[in-house]
Amino acid sequence: MNADATASRSLPGDGDLLARLEVRDEFALAALYDRHSAYAHAIALRILGAPDEAEEVTQDVFWRLWKGNIRYDSSRGRFSTWLYAMTRNRSLDRLRARRRQPATDPMPETPVFRAPEDPEDEAGAAQKRRRVLAALSALPDEQRRAIELCFYEGLTHREAAERLKEPLGTVKGRVKLAMDKLRVSLRGIESVS
């Protein structure tokens, strides 16, 4: 057994860290942030296209988790899946707000807190991004386009159907097929790092 495998076994799992988070354990928050922030940031960056905004969304999601404003329900799936969905939703909210904001109204400056860069974390996040991009590019064009419109551009299924000039049911079916294929091809991605 290599040193990395031994070290990863000694770290508490997400469930243990979440239980410790309930009693305001700062180490638990830091450990969850270290484990998941790079991938959450990558999701926000892909949607928003702006590093500062992606960092703000990532910070906001973890801040809400710490304050108890959002709660994870283990009966609904894995913590990482839930966290990444929260990140995606907050990113889409920001994207929609940006679209509603007049072009002449500059975004207010807000301080951005950055996590220290760790080459191993960066390498792991880069490897995850490559796997996601490879999985997306392996999808049939019509399924990939439906996923990109709904998940990265923030369109509803109905808006995507209008843009693609396809029936709503067709777009919903393509999204479901694509998600099923992505789920299979990305199985175990959280262990990649």
Contact map, one row per residue, 1 for C-alpha under 8 A:
1110110000000000000000000000000000000000000000000000000000000000000000000000000000000000000000000000000000000000000000000000000000000000000000000000000000000000000000000000000000000000000000000
1111110000000000000000000000000000000000000000000000000000000000000000000000000000000000000000000000000000000000000000000000000000000000000000000000000000000000000000000000000000000000000000000
1111111000000000000000000000000000000000000000000000000000000000000000000000000000000000000000000000000000000000000000000000000000000000000000000000000000000000000000000000000000000000000000000
0111111100000000000000000000000000000000000000000000000000000000000000000000000000000000000000000000000000000000000000000000000000000000000000000000000000000000000000000000000000000000000000000
1111111110000000000000000000000000000000000000000000000000000000000000000000000000000000000000000000000000000000000000000000000000000000000000000000000000000000000000000000000000000000000000000
1111111111000000000000000000000000000000000000000000000000000000000000000000000000000000000000000000000000000000000000000000000000000000000000000000000000000000000000000000000000000000000000000
0011111111100000000000000000000000000000000000000000000000000000000000000000000000000000000000000000000000000000000000000000000000000000000000000000000000000000000000000000000000000000000000000
0001111111100000000000000000000000000000000000000000000000000000000000000000000000000000000000000000000000000000000000000000000000000000000000000000000000000000000000000000000000000000000000000
0000111111110000000000000000000000000000000000000000000000000000000000000000000000000000000000000000000000000000000000000000000000000000000000000000000000000000000000000000000000000000000000000
0000011111110000000000000000000000000000000000000000000000000000000000000000000000000000000000000000000000000000000000000000000000000000000000000000000000000000000000000000000000000000000000000
0000001111111000000000000000000000000000000000000000000000000000000000000000000000000000000000000000000000000000000000000000000000000000000000000000000000000000000000000000000000000000000000000
0000000011111111100000000000000000000000000000000000000000000000000000000000000000000000000000000000000000000000000000000000000000000000000000000000000000000000000000000000000000000000000000000
0000000000111111100000000000000000000000000000000000000000000000000000000000000000000000000000000000000000000000000000000000000000000000000000000000000000000000000000000000000000000000000000000
0000000000011111110000000000000100000000000000000000000000000000000000000000001000000000000000000000000000000000000000000000000000000000000000000000000000000000000000000000000000000000000000000
0000000000011111111000000000000000000000000000000000000000000000000000000000001000000000000000000000000000000000000000000000000000000000000000000000000000000000000000000000000000000000000000000
0000000000011111111100000000000000000000000000000000000000000000000000000000000000000000000000000000000000000000000000000000000000000000000000000000000000000000000000000000000000000000000000000
0000000000011111111110000001101100000000000000000000000000000000000000000000000000000000000000000000000000000000000000000000000000000000000000000000000000000000000000000000000000000000000000000
0000000000000111111111000001000000000000000000000000000000000000000000000000000000000000000000000000000000000000000000000000000000000000000000000000000000000000000000000000000000000000000000000
0000000000000011111111100000000000000000000000000000000000000000000000000000000000000000000000000000000000000000000000000000000000000000000000000000000000000000000000000000000000000000000000000
0000000000000001111111111001000000000000000000000000000000000000000000000000000000000000000000000000000000000000000000000000000000000000000000000000000000000000000000000000000000000000000000000
0000000000000000111111111101100000000000000000000000000000000000010000000000000000000000000000000000000000000000000000000000000000000000000000000000000000000000000000000000000000000000000000000
0000000000000000011111111000000000000000000000000000000000000000000000000000000000000000000000000000000000000000000000000000000000000000000000000000000000000000000000000000000000000000000000000
0000000000000000001111111000000000000000000000000000000000000000000000000000000000000000000000000000000000000000000000000000000000000000000000000000000000000000000000000000000000000000000000000
0000000000000000000111111100000000000000000000000000000000000000010000000000000000000000000000000000000000000000000000000000000000000000000000000000000000000000000000000000000000000000000000000
0000000000000000000111111111100000000000000000000000000000000000000000000000000000000000000000000000000000000000000000000000000000000000000000000000000000000000000000000000000000000000000000000
0000000000000000000010011111110000000000000000000000000000000000000000000000000000000000000000000000000000000000000000000000000000000000000000000000000000000000000000000000000000000000000000000
0000000000000000000000001111111000000000000000000000000000000000000000000000000000000000000000000000000000000000000000000000000000000000000000000000000000000000000000000000000000000000000000000
0000000000000000110110001111111100000000000000000000000000000000000000000000000000000000000000000000000000000000000000000000000000000000000000000000000000000000000000000000000000000000000000000
0000000000000000100010001111111110000000000000000000000000000100010000000000000000000000000000000000000000000000000000000000000000000000000000000000000000000000000000000000000000000000000000000
0000000000000000000000000111111111000000000000000000000000000000000000000000000000000000000000000000000000000000000000000000000000000000000000000000000000000000000000000000000000000000000000000
0000000000000000100000000011111111100000000000000000000000000000000000000000000000000000000000000000000000000000000000000000000000000000000000000000000000000000000000000000000000000000000000000
0000000000000100100000000001111111111000000000000000000000000000000000000000000000000000000000000000000000000000000000000000000000000000000000000000000000000000000000000000000000000000000000000
0000000000000000000000000000111111111000000000000000000000000100000000000000000000000000000000000000000000000000000000000000000000000000000000000000000000000000000000000000000000000000000000000
0000000000000000000000000000011111111100000000000000000000000000000000000000000000000000000000000000000000000000000000000000000000000000000000000000000000000000000000000000000000000000000000000
0000000000000000000000000000001111111100000000000000000000000000000000000000000000000000000000000000000000000000000000000000000000000000000000000000000000000000000000000000000000000000000000000
0000000000000000000000000000000111111111000000000000000000000000000000000000000100000000000000000000000000000000000000000000000000000000000000000000000000000000000000000000000000000000000000000
0000000000000000000000000000000111111111100000000000000001000000000000000000000000000000000000000000000000000000000000000000000000000000000000000000000000000000000000000000000000000000000000000
0000000000000000000000000000000001111111110000000000000000000000000000000000000000000000000000000000000000000000000000001100100000000000000000000000000000000000000000000000000000000000000000000
0000000000000000000000000000000000011111111000000000000000000000000000000000000000010000000000000000000000000000000000000000100110000000000000000000000000000000000000000000000000000000000000000
0000000000000000000000000000000000011111111100000000000001000000000000000000000000110010000000000000000000000000000000000000000000000000000000000000000000000000000000000000000000000000000000000
0000000000000000000000000000000000001111111110000000011011000000000000000000000000000000000000000000000000000000000000000000000000000000000000000000000000000000000000000000000000000000000000000
0000000000000000000000000000000000000111111111000000010000000000000000000000000000000000000000000000000000000000000000000000100010000000000000000000000000000000000000000000000000000000000000000
0000000000000000000000000000000000000011111111100000000000000000000000000000000000010011000000000000000000000000000000000000000000000000000000000000000000000000000000000000000000000000000000000
0000000000000000000000000000000000000001111111111000111011000000000000000000000000000011001000000000000000000000000000000000000000000000000000000000000000000000000000000000000000000000000000000
0000000000000000000000000000000000000000111111111110111000000000000000000000000000000000000000000000000000000000000000000000000000000000000000000000000000000000000000000000000000000000000000000
0000000000000000000000000000000000000000011111111000000000000000000000000000000000000000000000000000000000000000000000000000000000000000000000000000000100000000000000000000000000000000000000000
0000000000000000000000000000000000000000001111111000000000000000000000000000000000000001001100100000000000000000000000000000000000000000000000000000001111000000000000000000000000000000000000000
0000000000000000000000000000000000000000000111111110110000000000000000000000000000000000001101100000000000000000000000000000000000000000000000000000000000000000000000000000000000000000000000000
0000000000000000000000000000000000000000000111111110010000000000000000000000000000000000000000000000000000000000000000000000000000000000000000000000000000000000000000000000000000000000000000000
0000000000000000000000000000000000000000000010011111110000000000000000000000000000000000000000000000000000000000000000000000000000000000000000000000000000000000000000000000000000000000000000000
0000000000000000000000000000000000000000000010011111111000000000000000000000000000000000000000000000000000000000000000000000000000000000000000000000000000000000000000000000000000000000000000000
0000000000000000000000000000000000000000000000000111111100000000000000000000000000000000000000000000000000000001000000000000000000000000000000000000000000000000000000000000000000000000000000000
0000000000000000000000000000000000000000000110010111111110000000000000000000000000000000000000000000000000000000000000000000000000000000000000000000000000000000000000000000000000000000000000000
0000000000000000000000000000000000000000110110011111111111000000000000000000000000000000001000000000000000000000000000000000000000000000000000000000000000000000000000000000000000000000000000000
0000000000000000000000000000000000000000100110000011111111100000000000000000000000000000000000000000000000000001110000000000000000000000000000000000000000000000000000000000000000000000000000000
0000000000000000000000000000000000000000000000000001111111110000000000000000000000000000000000000000000000000001000000000000000000000000000000000000000000000000000000000000000000000000000000000
0000000000000000000000000000000000000000100100000000111111111000000000000000000000000010011000000000000000000000000000000000000000000000000000000000000000000000000000000000000000000000000000000
0000000000000000000000000000000000001001100100000000011111111100000000000000000000000010000000000000000000000000000000000000000000000000000000000000000000000000000000000000000000000000000000000
0000000000000000000000000000000000000000000000000000001111111110000000000000000000000000000000000000000000000000100000000000000000000000000000000000000000000000000000000000000000000000000000000
0000000000000000000000000000000000000000000000000000000111111111000000000000000000000000000000000000000000000000000000000000000000000000000000000000000000000000000000000000000000000000000000000
0000000000000000000000000000000000000000000000000000000011111111100000000000000000100110010000000000000000000000000000000000000000000000000000000000000000000000000000000000000000000000000000000
0000000000000000000000000000100010000000000000000000000001111111110000000000000000000000000000000000000000000000000000000000000000000000000000000000000000000000000000000000000000000000000000000
0000000000000000000000000000000000000000000000000000000000111111111000000000000000000000000000000000000000000000000000000000000000000000000000000000000000000000000000000000000000000000000000000
0000000000000000000000000000000000000000000000000000000000011111111111000000000000000000000000000000000000000000000000000000000000000000000000000000000000000000000000000000000000000000000000000
0000000000000000000000000000000000000000000000000000000000001111111111100000000000000000000000000000000000000000000000000000000000000000000000000000000000000000000000000000000000000000000000000
0000000000000000000010010000100000000000000000000000000000000111111110000000000000000000000000000000000000000000000000000000000000000000000000000000000000000000000000000000000000000000000000000
0000000000000000000000000000000000000000000000000000000000000011111111000000000000000000000000000000000000000000000000000000000000000000000000000000000000000000000000000000000000000000000000000
0000000000000000000000000000000000000000000000000000000000000001111111100000000000000000000000000000000000000000000000000000000000000000000000000000000000000000000000000000000000000000000000000
0000000000000000000000000000000000000000000000000000000000000001111111100000000000000000000000000000000000000000000000000000000000000000000000000000000000000000000000000000000000000000000000000
0000000000000000000000000000000000000000000000000000000000000001101111110000000000000000000000000000000000000000000000000000000000000000000000000000000000000000000000000000000000000000000000000
0000000000000000000000000000000000000000000000000000000000000000100111111000000000000000000000000000000000000000000000000000000000000000000000000000000000000000000000000000000000000000000000000
0000000000000000000000000000000000000000000000000000000000000000000001111100001001000000000000000000000000000000000000000000000000000000000000000000000000000000000000000000000000000000000000000
0000000000000000000000000000000000000000000000000000000000000000000000111111100000000000000000000000000000000000000000000000000000000000000000000000000000000000000000000000000000000000000000000
0000000000000000000000000000000000000000000000000000000000000000000000011111111000000000000000000000000000000000000000000000000000000000000000000000000000000000000000000000000000000000000000000
0000000000000000000000000000000000000000000000000000000000000000000000001111100000000000000000000000000000000000000000000000000000000000000000000000000000000000000000000000000000000000000000000
0000000000000000000000000000000000000000000000000000000000000000000000001111110000000000000000000000000000000000000000000000000000000000000000000000000000000000000000000000000000000000000000000
0000000000000000000000000000000000000000000000000000000000000000000000001111111011000000000000000000000000000000000000000000000000000000000000000000000000000000000000000000000000000000000000000
0000000000000000000000000000000000000000000000000000000000000000000000000101111111000000000000000000000000000000000000000000000000000000000000000000000000000000000000000000000000000000000000000
0000000000000110000000000000000000000000000000000000000000000000000000010100111111100000000000000000000000000000000000000000000000000000000000000000000000000000000000000000000000000000000000000
0000000000000000000000000000000000010000000000000000000000000000000000000000011111110000000000000000000000000000000000000000000000000000000000000000000000000000000000000000000000000000000001000
0000000000000000000000000000000000000000000000000000000000000000000000000000111111111000000000000000000000000000000000000000000000000000000000000000000000000000000000000000000000000000000000000
0000000000000000000000000000000000000000000000000000000000000000000000010000111111111100000000000000000000000000000000000000000000000000000000000000000000000000000000000000000000000000000000000
0000000000000000000000000000000000000001000000000000000000001000000000000000001111111110000000000000000000000000000000000000000000000000000000000000000000000000000000000000000000000000000000000
0000000000000000000000000000000000000011001000000000000000000000000000000000000111111111000000000000000000000000000000000000000000000000000000000000000000000000000000000000000000000000000000000
0000000000000000000000000000000000000000000000000000000000000000000000000000000011111111100000000000000000000000000000000000000000000000000000000000000000000000000000000000000000000000000000000
0000000000000000000000000000000000000000000000000000000000001000000000000000000001111111110000000000000000000000000000000000000000000000000000000000000000000000000000000000000000000000000000000
0000000000000000000000000000000000000001001100000000000011001000000000000000000000111111111000000000000000000000000000000000000000000000000000000000000000000000000000000000000000000000000000000
0000000000000000000000000000000000000000001100100000000000000000000000000000000000011111111100000000000000000000000000000000000000000000000000000000001000000000000000000000000000000000000000000
0000000000000000000000000000000000000000000000000000000000000000000000000000000000001111111110000000000000000000000000000000000000000000000000000000000000000000000000000000000000000000000000000
0000000000000000000000000000000000000000000000000000000010001000000000000000000000000111111111000000000000000000000000000000000000000000000000000000000000000000000000000000000000000000000000000
0000000000000000000000000000000000000000000100110000010010000000000000000000000000000011111111100000000000000000000000000000000000000000000000000000000000000000000000000000000000000000000000000
0000000000000000000000000000000000000000000000110000000000000000000000000000000000000001111111110000000000000000000000000000000000000000000000000000000011000000000000000000000000000000000000000
0000000000000000000000000000000000000000000000000000000000000000000000000000000000000000111111111000000000000000000000000000000000000000000000000000000000000000000000000000000000000000000000000
0000000000000000000000000000000000000000000000010000000000000000000000000000000000000000011111111100000000000000000000000000000000000000000000000000000000000000000000000000000000000000000000000
0000000000000000000000000000000000000000000000110000000000000000000000000000000000000000001111111110000000000000000000000000000000000000000000000000000001000000000000000000000000000000000000000
0000000000000000000000000000000000000000000000000000000000000000000000000000000000000000000111111111000000000000000000000000000000000000000000000000000001000000000000000000000000000000000000000
0000000000000000000000000000000000000000000000000000000000000000000000000000000000000000000011111111100000000000000000000000000000000000000000000000000000000000000000000000000000000000000000000
0000000000000000000000000000000000000000000000000000000000000000000000000000000000000000000001111111100000000000000000000000000000000000000000000000000000000000000000000000000000000000000000000
0000000000000000000000000000000000000000000000000000000000000000000000000000000000000000000000111111110000000000000000000000000000000000000000000000000000000000000000000000000000000000000000000
0000000000000000000000000000000000000000000000000000000000000000000000000000000000000000000000011111110000000000000000000000000000000000000000000000000000000000000000000000000000000000000000000
0000000000000000000000000000000000000000000000000000000000000000000000000000000000000000000000001111111010000000000000000000000000000000000000000000000000000000000000000000000000000000000000000
0000000000000000000000000000000000000000000000000000000000000000000000000000000000000000000000000011111110000000000000000000000000000000000000000000000000000000000000000000000000000000000000000
0000000000000000000000000000000000000000000000000000000000000000000000000000000000000000000000000000111111000000000000000000000000000000000000000000000000000000000000000000000000000000000000000
0000000000000000000000000000000000000000000000000000000000000000000000000000000000000000000000000000011111000000000000000000000000000000000000000000000000000000000000000000000000000000000000000
0000000000000000000000000000000000000000000000000000000000000000000000000000000000000000000000000000111111100000000000000000000000000000000000000000000000000000000000000000000000000000000000000
0000000000000000000000000000000000000000000000000000000000000000000000000000000000000000000000000000001111110000000000000000000000000000000000000000000000000000000000000000000000000000000000000
0000000000000000000000000000000000000000000000000000000000000000000000000000000000000000000000000000000011111000000000000000000000000000000000000000000000000000000000000000000000000000000000000
0000000000000000000000000000000000000000000000000000000000000000000000000000000000000000000000000000000001111100000000000000000000000000000000000000000000000000000000000000000000000000000000000
0000000000000000000000000000000000000000000000000000000000000000000000000000000000000000000000000000000000111110000000000000000000000000000000000000000000000000000000000000000000000000000000000
0000000000000000000000000000000000000000000000000000000000000000000000000000000000000000000000000000000000011111000000000000000000000000000000000000000000000000000000000000000000000000000000000
0000000000000000000000000000000000000000000000000000000000000000000000000000000000000000000000000000000000001111100000000000000000000000000000000000000000000000000000000000000000000000000000000
0000000000000000000000000000000000000000000000000001001100000000000000000000000000000000000000000000000000000111110000000000000000000000000000000000000000000000000000000000000000000000000000000
0000000000000000000000000000000000000000000000000000001000100000000000000000000000000000000000000000000000000011111000000000000000000000000000000000000000000000000000000000000000000000000000000
0000000000000000000000000000000000000000000000000000001000000000000000000000000000000000000000000000000000000001111100000000000000000000000000000000000000000000000000000000000000000000000000000
0000000000000000000000000000000000000000000000000000000000000000000000000000000000000000000000000000000000000000111110000000000000000000000000000000000000000000000000000000000000000000000000000
0000000000000000000000000000000000000000000000000000000000000000000000000000000000000000000000000000000000000000011111000000000000000000000000000000000000000000000000000000000000000000000000000
0000000000000000000000000000000000000000000000000000000000000000000000000000000000000000000000000000000000000000001111101100000000000000000000000000000000000000000000000000000000000000000000000
0000000000000000000000000000000000000000000000000000000000000000000000000000000000000000000000000000000000000000000111111100000000000000000000000000000000000000000000000000000000000000000000000
0000000000000000000000000000000000000000000000000000000000000000000000000000000000000000000000000000000000000000000011111110000000000000000000000000000000000000000000000000000000000000000000000
0000000000000000000000000000000000000000000000000000000000000000000000000000000000000000000000000000000000000000000001111111000000000000000000000000000000000000000000000000000000000000000000001
0000000000000000000000000000000000000100000000000000000000000000000000000000000000000000000000000000000000000000000011111111100000000000000000000000000000000000000000000000000000000000000000001
0000000000000000000000000000000000000100000000000000000000000000000000000000000000000000000000000000000000000000000011111111110000000000000000000000000000000000000000000000000000000000000000000
0000000000000000000000000000000000000000000000000000000000000000000000000000000000000000000000000000000000000000000000111111111000000000000000000000000000000000000000000000000000000000000000001
0000000000000000000000000000000000000000000000000000000000000000000000000000000000000000000000000000000000000000000000011111111100000000000000000000000000000000000000000000000000000000000000011
0000000000000000000000000000000000000110010000000000000000000000000000000000000000000000000000000000000000000000000000001111111110000000000000000000000000000000000000000000000000000000000000001
0000000000000000000000000000000000000000000000000000000000000000000000000000000000000000000000000000000000000000000000000111111111000000000000000000000000000000000000000000000000000000000000000
0000000000000000000000000000000000000000000000000000000000000000000000000000000000000000000000000000000000000000000000000011111111100000000000000000000000000000000000000000000000000000000000011
0000000000000000000000000000000000000010000000000000000000000000000000000000000000000000000000000000000000000000000000000001111111110000000000000000000000000000000000000000000000000000000010011
0000000000000000000000000000000000000010010000000000000000000000000000000000000000000000000000000000000000000000000000000000111111111000000000000000000000000000000000000000000000000000000000000
0000000000000000000000000000000000000000000000000000000000000000000000000000000000000000000000000000000000000000000000000000011111111100000000000000000000000000000000000000000000000000000000000
0000000000000000000000000000000000000000000000000000000000000000000000000000000000000000000000000000000000000000000000000000001111111110000000000000000000000000000000000000000000000000010010000
0000000000000000000000000000000000000000000000000000000000000000000000000000000000000000000000000000000000000000000000000000000111111111000000000000000000000000000000000000000000000000010000000
0000000000000000000000000000000000000000000000000000000000000000000000000000000000000000000000000000000000000000000000000000000011111111100000000000000000000000000000000000000000000000000000000
0000000000000000000000000000000000000000000000000000000000000000000000000000000000000000000000000000000000000000000000000000000001111111110000000000000000000000000000000000000000000000000000000
0000000000000000000000000000000000000000000000000000000000000000000000000000000000000000000000000000000000000000000000000000000000111111111000000000000000000000000000000000000000000100110000000
0000000000000000000000000000000000000000000000000000000000000000000000000000000000000000000000000000000000000000000000000000000000011111111000010000000000000000000000000000000000000100000000000
0000000000000000000000000000000000000000000000000000000000000000000000000000000000000000000000000000000000000000000000000000000000001111111100010000000000000000000000000000000000000000000000000
0000000000000000000000000000000000000000000000000000000000000000000000000000000000000000000000000000000000000000000000000000000000000111111100000000000000000000000000000000000000000000000000000
0000000000000000000000000000000000000000000000000000000000000000000000000000000000000000000000000000000000000000000000000000000000000011111110110000000000000000000000000000000001001000000000000
0000000000000000000000000000000000000000000000000000000000000000000000000000000000000000000000000000000000000000000000000000000000000000111111110000000000000000000000000000000000000000000000000
0000000000000000000000000000000000000000000000000000000000000000000000000000000000000000000000000000000000000000000000000000000000000000001111111000000000000000000000000000000000000000000000000
0000000000000000000000000000000000000000000000000000000000000000000000000000000000000000000000000000000000000000000000000000000000000000000111111100000000000000000000000000010000000000000000000
0000000000000000000000000000000000000000000000000000000000000000000000000000000000000000000000000000000000000000000000000000000000000000001111111110000000000000000000000000011011000000000000000
0000000000000000000000000000000000000000000000000000000000000000000000000000000000000000000000000000000000000000000000000000000000000001101111111111000000000000000000000000000001000000000000000
0000000000000000000000000000000000000000000000000000000000000000000000000000000000000000000000000000000000000000000000000000000000000000000011111111100000000000000000000000000000000000000000000
0000000000000000000000000000000000000000000000000000000000000000000000000000000000000000000000000000000000000000000000000000000000000000000001111111110000000001000000000010011000000000000000000
0000000000000000000000000000000000000000000000000000000000000000000000000000000000000000000000000000000000000000000000000000000000000000000000111111111100000000000000000000001001000000000000000
0000000000000000000000000000000000000000000000000000000000000000000000000000000000000000000000000000000000000000000000000000000000000000000000011111111110000000000000000000000000000000000000000
0000000000000000000000000000000000000000000000000000000000000000000000000000000000000000000000000000000000000000000000000000000000000000000000001111111111100001000000000000000000000000000000000
0000000000000000000000000000000000000000000000000000000000000000000000000000000000000000000000000000000000000000000000000000000000000000000000000111111111111001000000000000000000000000000000000
0000000000000000000000000000000000000000000000100000000000000000000000000000000000000001000000000000000000000000000000000000000000000000000000000011111111100000000000000000000000000000000000000
0000000000000000000000000000000000000000000001100000000000000000000000000000000000000000000000000000000000000000000000000000000000000000000000000011111111000000000000000000000000000000000000000
0000000000000000000000000000000000000000000000100000000000000000000000000000000000000000000100000000000000000000000000000000000000000000000000000001111111100000000000000000000000000000000000000
0000000000000000000000000000000000000000000000100000000000000000000000000000000000000000000100110000000000000000000000000000000000000000000000000000111111110000000000000000000000000000000000000
0000000000000000000000000000000000000000000000000000000000000000000000000000000000000000000000000000000000000000000000000000000000000000000000000000111011111111000000000000000000000000000000000
0000000000000000000000000000000000000000000000000000000000000000000000000000000000000000000000000000000000000000000000000000000000000000000000000000010001111111000000000000000000000000000000000
0000000000000000000000000000000000000000000000000000000000000000000000000000000000000000000000000000000000000000000000000000000000000000000000000000010000111111100000010011000000000000000000000
0000000000000000000000000000000000000000000000000000000000000000000000000000000000000000000000000000000000000000000000000000000000000000000000000000000000111111110000010000000000000000000000000
0000000000000000000000000000000000000000000000000000000000000000000000000000000000000000000000000000000000000000000000000000000000000000000000000000000000111111111000000000000000000000000000000
0000000000000000000000000000000000000000000000000000000000000000000000000000000000000000000000000000000000000000000000000000000000000000000000000100110000111111111100000010000000000000000000000
0000000000000000000000000000000000000000000000000000000000000000000000000000000000000000000000000000000000000000000000000000000000000000000000000000000000001111111111110110000000000000000000000
0000000000000000000000000000000000000000000000000000000000000000000000000000000000000000000000000000000000000000000000000000000000000000000000000000000000000111111111100000000000000000000000000
0000000000000000000000000000000000000000000000000000000000000000000000000000000000000000000000000000000000000000000000000000000000000000000000000000000000000011111111000000000000000000000000000
0000000000000000000000000000000000000000000000000000000000000000000000000000000000000000000000000000000000000000000000000000000000000000000000000000000000000001111111000000000000000000000000000
0000000000000000000000000000000000000000000000000000000000000000000000000000000000000000000000000000000000000000000000000000000000000000000000000000000000000000111111100000000000000000000000000
0000000000000000000000000000000000000000000000000000000000000000000000000000000000000000000000000000000000000000000000000000000000000000000000000000000000000000111111110110000000000000000000000
0000000000000000000000000000000000000000000000000000000000000000000000000000000000000000000000000000000000000000000000000000000000000000000000000000000000000000110011111110000000000000000000000
0000000000000000000000000000000000000000000000000000000000000000000000000000000000000000000000000000000000000000000000000000000000000000000000000000000000001100100001111111000000000000000000000
0000000000000000000000000000000000000000000000000000000000000000000000000000000000000000000000000000000000000000000000000000000000000000000000000000000000000000000000111111100000000000000000000
0000000000000000000000000000000000000000000000000000000000000000000000000000000000000000000000000000000000000000000000000000000000000000000000000000000000000000100001111111110000000000000000000
0000000000000000000000000000000000000000000000000000000000000000000000000000000000000000000000000000000000000000000000000000000000000000000000000100000000001001100001111111111000000000000000000
0000000000000000000000000000000000000000000000000000000000000000000000000000000000000000000000000000000000000000000000000000000000000000000000000000000000001000000000011111111100000000000000000
0000000000000000000000000000000000000000000000000000000000000000000000000000000000000000000000000000000000000000000000000000000000000000000000000000000000000000000000001111111110000000000000000
0000000000000000000000000000000000000000000000000000000000000000000000000000000000000000000000000000000000000000000000000000000000000000000001100100000000000000000000000111111111000000000000000
0000000000000000000000000000000000000000000000000000000000000000000000000000000000000000000000000000000000000000000000000000000000000000000000100110000000000000000000000011111111100000000000000
0000000000000000000000000000000000000000000000000000000000000000000000000000000000000000000000000000000000000000000000000000000000000000000000000000000000000000000000000001111111110000000000000
0000000000000000000000000000000000000000000000000000000000000000000000000000000000000000000000000000000000000000000000000000000000000000000000100000000000000000000000000000111111111000000000000
0000000000000000000000000000000000000000000000000000000000000000000000000000000000000000000000000000000000000000000000000000000000000000001000110010000000000000000000000000011111111100000000000
0000000000000000000000000000000000000000000000000000000000000000000000000000000000000000000000000000000000000000000000000000000000000000000000000000000000000000000000000000001111111110000000000
0000000000000000000000000000000000000000000000000000000000000000000000000000000000000000000000000000000000000000000000000000000000000000000000000000000000000000000000000000000111111111000000000
0000000000000000000000000000000000000000000000000000000000000000000000000000000000000000000000000000000000000000000000000000000000000000001000000000000000000000000000000000000011111111100000000
0000000000000000000000000000000000000000000000000000000000000000000000000000000000000000000000000000000000000000000000000000000000000011000000000000000000000000000000000000000001111111110000000
0000000000000000000000000000000000000000000000000000000000000000000000000000000000000000000000000000000000000000000000000000000000000000000000000000000000000000000000000000000000111111111000000
0000000000000000000000000000000000000000000000000000000000000000000000000000000000000000000000000000000000000000000000000000000000000000000000000000000000000000000000000000000000011111111000000
0000000000000000000000000000000000000000000000000000000000000000000000000000000000000000000000000000000000000000000000000000000000000010000000000000000000000000000000000000000000001111111000000
0000000000000000000000000000000000000000000000000000000000000000000000000000000000000000000000000000000000000000000000000000000000110010000000000000000000000000000000000000000000000111111110000
0000000000000000000000000000000000000000000000000000000000000000000000000000000000000000000000000000000000000000000000000000000000000000000000000000000000000000000000000000000000000011111110000
0000000000000000000000000000000000000000000000000000000000000000000000000000000000000000000000000000000000000000000000000000000000000000000000000000000000000000000000000000000000000000011111110
0000000000000000000000000000000000000000000000000000000000000000000000000000000000000000000000000000000000000000000000000000000100100000000000000000000000000000000000000000000000000000011111110
0000000000000000000000000000000000000000000000000000000000000000000000000000000100000000000000000000000000000000000000000000000000000000000000000000000000000000000000000000000000000000000111111
0000000000000000000000000000000000000000000000000000000000000000000000000000000000000000000000000000000000000000000000000000000000000000000000000000000000000000000000000000000000000000000111111
0000000000000000000000000000000000000000000000000000000000000000000000000000000000000000000000000000000000000000000000000001001100000000000000000000000000000000000000000000000000000000000111111
0000000000000000000000000000000000000000000000000000000000000000000000000000000000000000000000000000000000000000000000011011101100000000000000000000000000000000000000000000000000000000000001111
